[in-house]
Amino acid sequence: MNRNTTRIHDKFEFWSVADCACELCQFYRGKKRPCPLEVCCCADIKDEAIRREQAATIALTGGVFASSEGSVA
C-alpha cells in the first residue's frame, strides 16, 4: 500500500487587506519618511484583497447594507 497521506492544514489561499498594510512593506521607512516608490508594489494584490472582502461582506449580508442615515418608513 503506497498512499499519499500528507495533509496541509493551513494552506495559503489569498492575501487579506491587513496583509497589505504599508507598515509591513519592505520599502516602508517610517511615518516621517515618505515611501520611495511612486506606485505601490502590492497595489494589485491589495485591490484583489479589497474585492474579495467586499464580496464576502455582500455574501454574508445578502446584499443589504445598513444606511448611515436614519430613515423612517
N, CA and C atoms as a LAMMPS dump frame, in Angstrom:
ITEM: TIMESTEP
0
ITEM: NUMBER OF ATOMS
219
ITEM: BOX BOUNDS ff ff ff
-5.0000000000000000e+02 5.0000000000000000e+02
-5.0000000000000000e+02 5.0000000000000000e+02
-5.0000000000000000e+02 5.0000000000000000e+02
ITEM: ATOMS id mol type element x y z
1 1 1 N 0.839 -1.188 0
2 1 2 C 0 0 0
3 1 3 C 0.877 1.242 0
4 2 1 N 0.745 2.008 -1.02
5 2 2 C 1.555 3.207 -1.115
6 2 3 C 0.624 4.398 -1.32
7 3 1 N 0.134 4.934 -0.241
8 3 2 C -0.816 6.04 -0.317
9 3 3 C -0.148 7.343 0.088
10 4 1 N -0.648 8.408 -0.496
11 4 2 C -0.163 9.732 -0.111
12 4 3 C -0.968 10.198 1.095
13 5 1 N -0.337 10.259 2.247
14 5 2 C -1.038 10.617 3.479
15 5 3 C -0.664 12.012 3.983
16 6 1 N 0.008 12.791 3.145
17 6 2 C 0.413 14.136 3.548
18 6 3 C -0.776 15.081 3.465
19 7 1 N -1.01 15.822 4.521
20 7 2 C -2.089 16.803 4.544
21 7 3 C -1.529 18.167 4.915
22 8 1 N -1.997 19.169 4.24
23 8 2 C -1.602 20.531 4.559
24 8 3 C -2.789 21.189 5.251
25 9 1 N -2.638 21.532 6.52
26 9 2 C -3.753 22.048 7.296
27 9 3 C -3.97 23.543 7.107
28 10 1 N -2.924 24.323 7.111
29 10 2 C -3.052 25.778 6.954
30 10 3 C -2.594 26.187 5.558
31 11 1 N -3.325 25.743 4.565
32 11 2 C -2.969 26.03 3.189
33 11 3 C -3.286 27.491 2.866
34 12 1 N -2.307 28.205 2.286
35 12 2 C -2.497 29.614 1.934
36 12 3 C -3.496 29.725 0.797
37 13 1 N -4.467 30.662 0.939
38 13 2 C -5.462 30.841 -0.104
39 13 3 C -5.328 32.194 -0.795
40 14 1 N -5.298 33.281 -0.032
41 14 2 C -5.175 34.607 -0.627
42 14 3 C -4.784 35.608 0.447
43 15 1 N -4.325 36.777 0.003
44 15 2 C -3.927 37.85 0.91
45 15 3 C -5.16 38.568 1.449
46 16 1 N -5.069 39.104 2.655
47 16 2 C -6.122 39.941 3.206
48 16 3 C -5.678 41.403 3.11
49 17 1 N -6.599 42.32 3.356
50 17 2 C -6.267 43.746 3.312
51 17 3 C -5.245 44.075 4.401
52 18 1 N -5.365 43.429 5.554
53 18 2 C -4.416 43.664 6.651
54 18 3 C -3.001 43.222 6.278
55 19 1 N -2.886 42.202 5.423
56 19 2 C -1.568 41.739 4.985
57 19 3 C -0.887 42.746 4.068
58 20 1 N -1.661 43.645 3.463
59 20 2 C -1.123 44.617 2.503
60 20 3 C -0.892 45.991 3.131
61 21 1 N -0.805 46.056 4.435
62 21 2 C -0.58 47.329 5.12
63 21 3 C 0.807 47.874 4.794
64 22 1 N 0.91 49.178 4.691
65 22 2 C 2.191 49.814 4.356
66 22 3 C 3.27 49.499 5.385
67 23 1 N 2.882 49.346 6.653
68 23 2 C 3.855 49.078 7.699
69 23 3 C 4.55 47.726 7.507
70 24 1 N 3.952 46.818 6.753
71 24 2 C 4.53 45.501 6.52
72 24 3 C 5.354 45.437 5.238
73 25 1 N 5.358 46.513 4.488
74 25 2 C 6.065 46.553 3.208
75 25 3 C 7.576 46.611 3.423
76 26 1 N 8.312 45.992 2.525
77 26 2 C 9.779 46.001 2.642
78 26 3 C 10.364 47.379 2.368
79 27 1 N 9.611 48.264 1.718
80 27 2 C 10.099 49.603 1.398
81 27 3 C 9.651 50.652 2.42
82 28 1 N 8.865 50.243 3.436
83 28 2 C 8.367 51.179 4.457
84 28 3 C 9.53 51.686 5.292
85 29 1 N 9.602 53.02 5.447
86 29 2 C 10.726 53.615 6.18
87 29 3 C 10.271 54.417 7.397
88 30 1 N 9.041 54.322 7.775
89 30 2 C 8.546 55.042 8.939
90 30 3 C 7.546 56.114 8.544
91 31 1 N 6.859 56.65 9.552
92 31 2 C 5.824 57.649 9.303
93 31 3 C 6.382 58.977 8.813
94 32 1 N 7.555 59.355 9.264
95 32 2 C 8.107 60.662 8.925
96 32 3 C 8.827 60.677 7.581
97 33 1 N 9.162 59.499 7.064
98 33 2 C 9.863 59.416 5.778
99 33 3 C 8.92 58.809 4.744
100 34 1 N 8.639 59.508 3.669
101 34 2 C 7.68 59.002 2.677
102 34 3 C 8.197 57.774 1.932
103 35 1 N 7.287 57.064 1.343
104 35 2 C 7.625 55.868 0.578
105 35 3 C 8.439 56.269 -0.649
106 36 1 N 9.514 55.549 -0.953
107 36 2 C 10.333 55.897 -2.109
108 36 3 C 9.71 55.491 -3.449
109 37 1 N 8.669 54.686 -3.409
110 37 2 C 8.05 54.207 -4.643
111 37 3 C 6.969 55.17 -5.118
112 38 1 N 6.876 55.372 -6.421
113 38 2 C 5.81 56.21 -6.977
114 38 3 C 4.504 55.437 -7.053
115 39 1 N 4.59 54.128 -7.3
116 39 2 C 3.421 53.254 -7.368
117 39 3 C 3.626 52.134 -6.353
118 40 1 N 2.593 51.853 -5.57
119 40 2 C 2.675 50.81 -4.547
120 40 3 C 3.017 49.466 -5.198
121 41 1 N 3.975 48.756 -4.618
122 41 2 C 4.417 47.491 -5.199
123 41 3 C 3.381 46.379 -5.038
124 42 1 N 2.451 46.532 -4.127
125 42 2 C 1.431 45.493 -3.95
126 42 3 C 0.024 46.036 -4.206
127 43 1 N -0.11 47.018 -5.078
128 43 2 C -1.413 47.615 -5.366
129 43 3 C -2.375 46.601 -5.969
130 44 1 N -1.901 45.754 -6.877
131 44 2 C -2.777 44.765 -7.49
132 44 3 C -3.238 43.717 -6.479
133 45 1 N -2.357 43.329 -5.556
134 45 2 C -2.726 42.369 -4.519
135 45 3 C -3.723 43.003 -3.556
136 46 1 N -3.496 44.284 -3.218
137 46 2 C -4.397 44.991 -2.322
138 46 3 C -5.787 45.151 -2.949
139 47 1 N -5.851 45.459 -4.248
140 47 2 C -7.133 45.584 -4.944
141 47 3 C -7.895 44.262 -4.931
142 48 1 N -7.182 43.174 -5.164
143 48 2 C -7.808 41.85 -5.138
144 48 3 C -8.317 41.512 -3.739
145 49 1 N -7.546 41.855 -2.698
146 49 2 C -7.965 41.593 -1.316
147 49 3 C -9.21 42.404 -0.959
148 50 1 N -9.255 43.663 -1.399
149 50 2 C -10.432 44.508 -1.142
150 50 3 C -11.648 43.927 -1.845
151 51 1 N -11.47 43.491 -3.106
152 51 2 C -12.579 42.919 -3.862
153 51 3 C -13.101 41.65 -3.188
154 52 1 N -12.197 40.797 -2.714
155 52 2 C -12.611 39.558 -2.041
156 52 3 C -13.357 39.846 -0.739
157 53 1 N -12.858 40.804 0.047
158 53 2 C -13.509 41.105 1.322
159 53 3 C -14.87 41.765 1.114
160 54 1 N -15 42.615 0.083
161 54 2 C -16.3 43.21 -0.223
162 54 3 C -17.285 42.144 -0.693
163 55 1 N -16.815 41.203 -1.508
164 55 2 C -17.675 40.123 -1.986
165 55 3 C -18.128 39.239 -0.824
166 56 1 N -17.23 38.989 0.116
167 56 2 C -17.588 38.185 1.287
168 56 3 C -18.607 38.907 2.151
169 57 1 N -18.458 40.226 2.291
170 57 2 C -19.405 41.011 3.075
171 57 3 C -20.773 41.005 2.426
172 58 1 N -20.811 41.147 1.111
173 58 2 C -22.088 41.131 0.394
174 58 3 C -22.739 39.763 0.521
175 59 1 N -21.951 38.696 0.433
176 59 2 C -22.49 37.342 0.563
177 59 3 C -23.053 37.098 1.963
178 60 1 N -22.384 37.617 2.983
179 60 2 C -22.851 37.411 4.359
180 60 3 C -24.101 38.216 4.682
181 61 1 N -24.2 39.419 4.113
182 61 2 C -25.347 40.26 4.423
183 61 3 C -26.484 40.079 3.437
184 62 1 N -26.277 39.298 2.402
185 62 2 C -27.319 39.098 1.408
186 62 3 C -27.503 40.311 0.514
187 63 1 N -26.482 41.144 0.401
188 63 2 C -26.55 42.32 -0.463
189 63 3 C -27.234 43.507 0.177
190 64 1 N -27.581 43.414 1.471
191 64 2 C -28.266 44.502 2.16
192 64 3 C -27.271 45.201 3.077
193 65 1 N -27.144 46.504 2.914
194 65 2 C -26.255 47.288 3.754
195 65 3 C -27.082 48.245 4.594
196 66 1 N -26.691 48.417 5.833
197 66 2 C -27.372 49.363 6.712
198 66 3 C -27.009 50.781 6.29
199 67 1 N -27.991 51.619 6.194
200 67 2 C -27.76 53.005 5.809
201 67 3 C -27.312 53.8 7.028
202 68 1 N -26.414 54.755 6.81
203 68 2 C -25.95 55.582 7.914
204 68 3 C -26.986 56.651 8.253
205 69 1 N -27.894 56.909 7.32
206 69 2 C -28.948 57.901 7.573
207 69 3 C -30.142 57.199 8.199
208 70 1 N -30.695 57.781 9.191
209 70 2 C -31.852 57.195 9.86
210 70 3 C -33.134 57.485 9.102
211 71 1 N -33.568 56.557 8.262
212 71 2 C -34.799 56.761 7.509
213 71 3 C -35.935 56.027 8.195
214 72 1 N -37.059 56.684 8.302
215 72 2 C -38.224 56.101 8.952
216 72 3 C -39.264 55.843 7.871
217 73 1 N -39.749 54.611 7.815
218 73 2 C -40.728 54.251 6.781
219 73 3 C -42.13 54.551 7.214
